[in-house]
Amino acid sequence: MAYDLEDYLFDLRGYLILEHAVDSAHVRELNAVLDAFPPLEWGQWHGHVQRFDNNGDAGVELQNIVEAGEPFERLIDHPAWIRRLRRYCGEENSYVEGLFIDECFASLRRHGGFFPIHSGGQNGVVRNQYRFVNGRFRCGQVNILLALTNIGPGDGGTVVIPGSHKSNFDPPPIAWNNAQGERQRVDQVAGSIEVHLRAGDALLFVDALCHGASSRTNPDERRAVIYRYGPTWGNTRYGYQYSPELLARLTPERRKILQPIEPRRPPAAISHPLEPAGRSHGNTARQGDPAHVD
């Protein structure tokens, strides 16, 4: 199999920066949908999208965001990343080949929001593991973080520790800055870098990479969309189920990523799992009896 520079960098660092992954017109469409969202309290729903913040300091998270409209559906198999995702976490050339999106959400982070450093290869978690076996990538989860706004210094950018997807040790201790009487996270943990993106750029990274987000000190809002991909045998992180309406309007290729295995159910006519249709549980009719039905 042929490999390229991006394969080398992904293996070495655990992440790639995909510049200009999504064009500006598409980014405007995505932002317009988010602009139209009503204010939601934690746990409230808007259609099939729920506000479900993973960390209170990280700002608003709108889960199941693929249900928010066609601009988000286009991201499912976006050409900027889909080929690499199939290679990195799609179990290529195996009996379970294919992709599954196990979580997708929009992140809206305002002043002060941060996300603690977490993950790393030291714990060997299968769900987010990084593996390269017999010349093939076998990752448990690879994420796309698409910037919908420019993310530079002070914007609360993603912090990563390059190479930590292969680490054997926990990340360095967390330091805190209380000089201003506030509990603010120091942005630069030892060995880490903050990733800066332009609107439309995407950060592709294996979830085993130690990562988090720095404190946002600028005004306004940092916006990003995160789609987490894994192999077809995965399951949704929080149990969200895609609506029949969404599945019905997707292309077959996109539908197969959201629902790799269609539910298998018995015919509706079967009234009891162990008996043929037309024979009720506990039926005592004998052969030859008018009430007996074969």
C-alpha positions as CSV (number, residue, x, y, z in Angstrom):
1,M,0.0,0.0,0.0
2,A,1.3,3.5,-0.9
3,Y,1.5,6.1,1.9
4,D,1.9,9.9,1.6
5,L,3.2,12.7,3.7
6,E,-0.1,13.2,5.5
7,D,-0.1,9.5,6.5
8,Y,3.4,10.0,7.9
9,L,2.4,13.1,9.9
10,F,-0.8,11.5,11.2
11,D,1.2,8.5,12.4
12,L,3.9,10.8,13.9
13,R,1.8,13.5,15.5
14,G,-1.7,12.0,15.8
15,Y,-3.4,14.8,13.9
16,L,-3.6,16.7,10.6
17,I,-4.7,20.2,9.7
18,L,-6.8,20.2,6.6
19,E,-6.7,23.8,5.3
20,H,-9.7,25.2,3.3
21,A,-11.5,21.9,3.9
22,V,-14.9,23.5,3.6
23,D,-15.6,26.4,1.3
24,S,-16.7,29.8,2.6
25,A,-20.3,29.5,1.2
26,H,-20.8,26.2,3.1
27,V,-19.4,27.7,6.3
28,R,-21.9,30.6,6.0
29,E,-24.8,28.2,5.6
30,L,-23.7,26.3,8.7
31,N,-23.4,29.5,10.7
32,A,-26.8,30.7,9.5
33,V,-28.4,27.5,10.8
34,L,-26.8,28.1,14.2
35,D,-27.8,31.8,14.2
36,A,-31.4,30.7,13.9
37,F,-31.3,28.3,16.8
38,P,-33.4,29.5,19.8
39,P,-31.7,29.8,23.2
40,L,-31.7,26.4,24.9
41,E,-31.2,25.5,28.5
42,W,-29.2,22.4,29.3
43,G,-31.2,19.3,28.3
44,Q,-33.7,21.2,26.1
45,W,-34.5,20.0,22.6
46,H,-35.0,21.9,19.3
47,G,-36.4,19.3,16.9
48,H,-34.0,16.4,17.1
49,V,-31.1,18.5,18.4
50,Q,-30.4,18.7,22.1
51,R,-28.3,21.0,24.2
52,F,-26.2,18.6,26.2
53,D,-23.0,20.2,27.4
54,N,-20.2,17.7,28.2
55,N,-18.4,20.2,30.4
56,G,-20.0,23.2,32.0
57,D,-16.9,25.4,31.4
58,A,-16.7,24.5,27.7
59,G,-19.7,26.4,26.6
60,V,-22.8,25.2,24.7
61,E,-22.8,21.9,22.9
62,L,-25.7,21.1,20.5
63,Q,-25.7,17.3,20.2
64,N,-27.0,15.3,17.2
65,I,-26.3,18.4,15.1
66,V,-26.6,16.4,11.8
67,E,-30.3,16.7,12.4
68,A,-30.1,20.5,12.1
69,G,-30.4,20.6,8.3
70,E,-28.9,19.8,4.9
71,P,-25.6,21.9,5.4
72,F,-24.7,19.5,8.3
73,E,-25.7,16.4,6.3
74,R,-23.1,17.4,3.7
75,L,-20.4,17.0,6.2
76,I,-21.1,13.3,6.8
77,D,-19.0,12.2,3.8
78,H,-17.3,15.4,2.9
79,P,-14.6,14.9,0.3
80,A,-12.0,16.8,2.3
81,W,-11.7,14.0,4.8
82,I,-13.9,11.0,4.0
83,R,-11.2,9.0,2.1
84,R,-8.7,9.3,5.0
85,L,-11.3,8.4,7.6
86,R,-12.1,5.2,5.7
87,R,-8.4,4.4,5.8
88,Y,-7.7,5.4,9.4
89,C,-10.7,4.1,11.2
90,G,-12.9,2.3,8.6
91,E,-11.4,-1.2,9.1
92,E,-10.4,-1.3,5.4
93,N,-10.2,-4.8,3.8
94,S,-11.9,-6.5,6.7
95,Y,-15.3,-8.1,7.2
96,V,-16.6,-5.0,9.1
97,E,-15.3,-2.4,6.6
98,G,-17.0,0.9,6.8
99,L,-17.6,4.0,8.9
100,F,-20.0,5.1,11.7
101,I,-20.5,8.5,13.3
102,D,-20.8,7.9,17.0
103,E,-21.2,11.5,18.0
104,C,-21.7,14.9,16.2
105,F,-22.2,18.3,17.8
106,A,-21.7,22.0,17.5
107,S,-19.6,23.7,20.1
108,L,-20.3,27.4,20.9
109,R,-17.7,28.7,23.3
110,R,-17.8,32.2,24.8
111,H,-15.5,34.1,27.2
112,G,-13.7,32.0,29.7
113,G,-14.7,28.6,28.4
114,F,-12.1,25.8,28.3
115,F,-12.0,22.0,28.2
116,P,-9.6,20.0,30.4
117,I,-6.7,18.1,28.8
118,H,-7.8,14.4,28.5
119,S,-7.2,11.1,26.7
120,G,-3.7,9.9,25.6
121,G,-2.4,6.5,24.6
122,Q,-1.3,5.4,28.1
123,N,-4.7,3.9,29.1
124,G,-5.1,1.7,26.0
125,V,-8.8,2.4,25.7
126,V,-10.1,0.4,22.7
127,R,-12.8,2.9,21.8
128,N,-10.3,5.7,20.9
129,Q,-7.1,3.6,20.4
130,Y,-4.4,4.3,17.8
131,R,-3.1,1.2,16.0
132,F,-1.2,0.4,12.9
133,V,-1.1,-3.3,12.2
134,N,0.3,-5.2,9.2
135,G,0.6,-2.0,7.2
136,R,-3.0,-0.8,7.9
137,F,-4.4,1.8,10.2
138,R,-6.8,0.3,12.8
139,C,-7.9,3.4,14.9
140,G,-10.9,3.2,17.2
141,Q,-12.0,6.8,16.6
142,V,-10.9,9.7,14.5
143,N,-12.4,13.1,14.9
144,I,-13.1,16.0,12.6
145,L,-13.2,19.5,14.2
146,L,-14.4,22.0,11.6
147,A,-13.8,25.6,12.5
148,L,-16.8,27.8,11.7
149,T,-15.0,31.0,13.0
150,N,-11.4,32.0,12.9
151,I,-9.6,30.4,15.9
152,G,-6.4,32.2,16.9
153,P,-4.7,33.4,20.1
154,G,-7.2,34.0,22.9
155,D,-10.1,32.3,21.0
156,G,-10.0,29.1,23.1
157,G,-8.4,26.9,20.5
158,T,-7.8,23.1,20.7
159,V,-4.7,22.1,22.6
160,V,-3.0,18.9,21.6
161,I,0.2,17.0,22.8
162,P,1.7,15.8,19.5
163,G,2.6,12.1,19.6
164,S,0.7,11.4,22.9
165,H,-1.5,8.9,21.0
166,K,1.4,6.5,21.5
167,S,2.3,7.7,25.0
168,N,3.0,5.3,27.9
169,F,2.7,8.0,30.5
170,D,0.0,10.3,31.8
171,P,0.2,13.9,30.7
172,P,2.1,16.4,32.9
173,P,0.2,17.8,36.0
174,I,-2.3,20.6,35.3
175,A,-1.2,24.1,36.4
176,W,-3.7,26.9,37.4
177,N,-3.3,30.6,37.2
178,N,-4.9,32.4,40.2
179,A,-3.2,35.8,39.7
180,Q,-6.4,37.5,38.8
181,G,-8.5,35.6,41.5
182,E,-9.9,33.4,38.7
183,R,-9.6,29.7,38.2
184,Q,-8.2,29.8,34.7
185,R,-6.5,26.9,32.9
186,V,-2.9,27.6,31.8
187,D,-3.0,27.1,28.1
188,Q,0.4,25.5,27.6
189,V,0.7,22.2,29.4
190,A,4.2,20.8,29.0
191,G,4.7,19.4,25.5
192,S,1.4,20.8,24.2
193,I,0.6,23.2,21.4
194,E,-2.5,25.2,20.6
195,V,-3.9,24.6,17.1
196,H,-5.0,27.8,15.2
197,L,-7.5,27.5,12.4
198,R,-9.2,29.7,9.9
199,A,-13.0,29.3,9.3
200,G,-13.3,26.3,7.0
201,D,-10.2,24.6,8.2
202,A,-10.5,21.2,9.9
203,L,-8.5,19.5,12.5
204,L,-8.4,15.7,11.9
205,F,-7.1,13.8,15.0
206,V,-7.2,10.3,16.5
207,D,-9.1,10.5,19.8
208,A,-6.2,8.7,21.6
209,L,-4.3,12.0,21.2
210,C,-4.1,13.9,24.4
211,H,-6.3,17.0,23.8
212,G,-8.4,19.8,25.3
213,A,-9.1,23.4,24.7
214,S,-7.5,26.6,26.1
215,S,-9.4,29.4,27.9
216,R,-11.2,31.8,25.7
217,T,-10.3,35.4,26.6
218,N,-11.5,37.2,23.5
219,P,-15.1,38.6,23.1
220,D,-17.7,37.1,20.8
221,E,-17.9,33.4,20.2
222,R,-15.8,30.4,19.0
223,R,-17.8,28.0,16.8
224,A,-16.8,24.6,15.7
225,V,-18.5,21.4,14.6
226,I,-17.2,18.0,15.8
227,Y,-18.0,14.7,14.0
228,R,-16.5,11.6,15.6
229,Y,-16.0,8.6,13.2
230,G,-15.3,5.0,14.0
231,P,-15.8,1.5,12.6
232,T,-19.2,0.2,11.8
233,W,-19.4,-1.9,15.0
234,G,-19.4,1.2,17.2
235,N,-22.4,2.6,19.1
236,T,-23.5,6.2,19.8
237,R,-21.9,7.7,22.8
238,Y,-25.0,9.1,24.4
239,G,-27.7,6.9,22.8
240,Y,-29.0,9.5,20.2
241,Q,-31.1,7.9,17.4
242,Y,-31.4,9.5,14.0
243,S,-34.9,10.3,12.9
244,P,-36.6,8.3,10.2
245,E,-37.1,11.6,8.3
246,L,-33.3,12.2,8.2
247,L,-32.4,8.7,7.2
248,A,-35.1,8.7,4.4
249,R,-33.7,11.8,2.7
250,L,-30.0,11.0,2.9
251,T,-28.1,9.5,0.0
252,P,-27.5,5.8,0.4
253,E,-23.8,6.5,1.1
254,R,-24.5,9.0,3.9
255,R,-27.3,6.8,5.4
256,K,-24.9,3.9,5.6
257,I,-22.5,6.0,7.7
258,L,-25.2,7.0,10.2
259,Q,-26.8,3.6,10.2
260,P,-24.3,1.0,9.0
261,I,-26.5,-1.9,10.1
262,E,-30.2,-1.6,9.5
263,P,-32.4,-2.9,12.4
264,R,-33.4,-6.5,11.8
265,R,-37.0,-7.1,13.1
266,P,-39.5,-10.0,12.6
267,P,-42.5,-9.5,10.4
268,A,-45.3,-7.5,12.0
269,A,-47.7,-10.5,11.7
270,I,-45.7,-12.6,14.2
271,S,-47.5,-12.2,17.5
272,H,-45.2,-14.3,19.8
273,P,-41.5,-14.8,19.3
274,L,-41.6,-18.6,19.5
275,E,-44.9,-19.3,17.7
276,P,-46.1,-18.9,14.1
277,A,-48.6,-16.1,13.3
278,G,-52.2,-17.1,14.0
279,R,-51.3,-19.3,17.0
280,S,-51.7,-17.6,20.3
281,H,-49.6,-18.4,23.4
282,G,-51.1,-21.2,25.5
283,N,-53.4,-22.5,22.6
284,T,-54.6,-26.0,23.7
285,A,-56.5,-26.9,20.5
286,R,-55.8,-30.5,19.3
287,Q,-55.2,-31.7,15.7
288,G,-58.6,-32.4,14.2
289,D,-60.4,-29.9,16.4
290,P,-62.2,-27.2,14.4
291,A,-60.4,-24.6,16.4
292,H,-57.0,-26.0,15.4
293,V,-55.1,-23.9,12.8
294,D,-52.0,-25.3,11.0
